[in-house]
């Protein structure tokens, strides 16, 4: 039998409010969660800490804001999200007009430029494609195809398969490149 998830009622709370509700239950209600984010953002801004609240894909917004800030000073992004790391690695490898960017992930501080430099250039140029094909926030993972397997294949892919995913391409070109990649991945050797 499946458990029914516990959802909190909408709670009106102020900065000084004290509640006996667990974090998980309180934040399970989308209205409560948004109120909390708005309140936290307001408090951080009062302390001089820049915040960014996103309506759409937060990962892209985080990376775009990071690169904008890094044009003027070093920047540290704190995120355990793999999508943020992948986007940062790719974007930093493509742009050189920034100060140091660090990613603190799972308690470890990574120099993104050094990290990107340790990845073979052919693989780095296909990193977004590999990540999307192996599952990310907006795509599901492929059946029985892990990240390592696709990364190995990506290093040998011809540009007619990889470039449509990075250039401005029409839907037909992207679809055809995706189909070719699927055939490569699922055709027995």
N, C-alpha and C positions, 0 to 999 in steps of 0.2 A: 504494500500500500504506500502511496506517495504522501509525503507530508505537505500540508498546506502552508505556504510561506506566511509568516507573521508580517502584517502591515500595520504601521502606526496610523493613528488618526492624525489629522492635521493639528499641529500644536502651534499656538501663538507664543513665541518666546522672544525675550529681549536679551540684551547683553548680560544682564545680571540674573537671568532666570536660572533656576536650579531644577533639574528634572531627574526623576528616578528611572528614566527610560534608557535602555542600552543604546549605544551608538548605532548598532545594526538595525534595531527596530525603528529608531527615530529617522534614520536616513533611508529607510525602505519606502517612505512616502515621498514622492517626487516634489511635492510642495514644500515639505519640511527641509528636504535636501537643498532646494534652491534658496530658501530663506537662510539656511545655515551658510551656504557659499556666499551669498550677498553680504551677510553680516561679517563673516570672516574677512572677505575682501575689503570691506569698509574699514575694519580695524587695522588691517595690514597697511592700507593706504594712509591712514592717519599716522602710522609709525614711519612713513616714508618708503615703504616697500611697494614696488610696482607690481600690480596684479593684472591678470588678463582673464576675462570671462568670455567663453566662446559659445556661440550659437550653433556652429557647425562642427566639423572635425577638429577637435582640440589638438590632436597631434601635429597637424599641419600648422595650425596657428602658433603652437608652442615653438616649433622649429623656425617659422618665419620671424616671430618676435625675437628669438634668440639671435638669429643672424643680424637683425636690425640693431640690437643692443651691442653685439660683438663688433660692429663697425666702429664703436667708440670706446669700448672697454672690454676687459675679459669678462666672461660670463660662465656661471655655473648653473646647469639645469639639474634639478633633482627629480628623477623619474625612474620607476622600475619598468616602465612600459617599453617593450621591445620595438614597437612601431616608432617611438620617438628616437631611439638609438639608431635604427636603420635609416630613418629620414635624415638625421644629423650626419651620419657617416657619408651618405650620398651627397648631400648638399655641401658639406665642408670640402669634400673631394673635388667638387665642381667650382668652388669659389675661393679666392685667395685674399679677398679684401676685408679680413676680419682679425680681431685679436684672438687670444686663446679662448677656446670653448671647452669646458669640462662637463662631463656627465657623471653625476653621482647616482650609481645604480647598485641597489642591494648593498649599500654601505661602502662601496669602492668608488674612488674618484678616478675617472678615465679622461685622459687628454684625447679628445676626439681626433685631432689632426694626426697625432702619433698612431692612434688606433687605426685610422683610415690608411695611413702609410704602411701598416703591417699587413694589409689585405692585398692580394695580387690585383693589379689594375683591371684585368679582364673580369675578375669576379666582382670588384667594386663597381664596375660600370653596369653590371647586371643585378646588383643587390636589391633594387626595388622590385624588379621582375621576380626574382627568386622569393623574396619575402611575400609578395602578393600571391604567388602560386602555392606557397606552403602555408598560407593562412595568416591573416592579420585582422584588424578591426572590421574591415569592409569585405573580406573574402573568406570563404571556408577553405580548409586544407584539402589537398587532393588525397584520394584514397591510396593508402599504402605508399606514399611518396613523402619521405621526410626531408628536412632542410638539407642535410648532408648530401643526399642523393641528387637533389636538384642543383645544389651548389657545384657539384662535380660536373654535371651536364652543362651548366651555365658557362663554365670556363671554355667550352668547346663550341658554343653556339655561334652560328654565322650571324652577321649583323642584320640580315633581312628578318631575323626572328627577334633580335633584341632591340633594334633601333625604333620600331614603331611604338614601343612602350615608353620611350623617353622623348621622342620628337612629337610635335603636334601632328597627329595622324588622324585620318578619318576612321570611323568605326569598322569599315570593311577591312582596312589594312591591319588594324589591331586584331580583329577576329581571325583573319587568315594567319597572322603570326602566332596567335594563341593556339590555333588548330595545329600548326606545324610543331609547336613545342609539345603539345599533348601527344601527338604521334611519336615524337622522339622519346618521350617519357614512357609511353605504354606499348611501344612496339618491341616484341621480344627480340633479343639479340641472337 
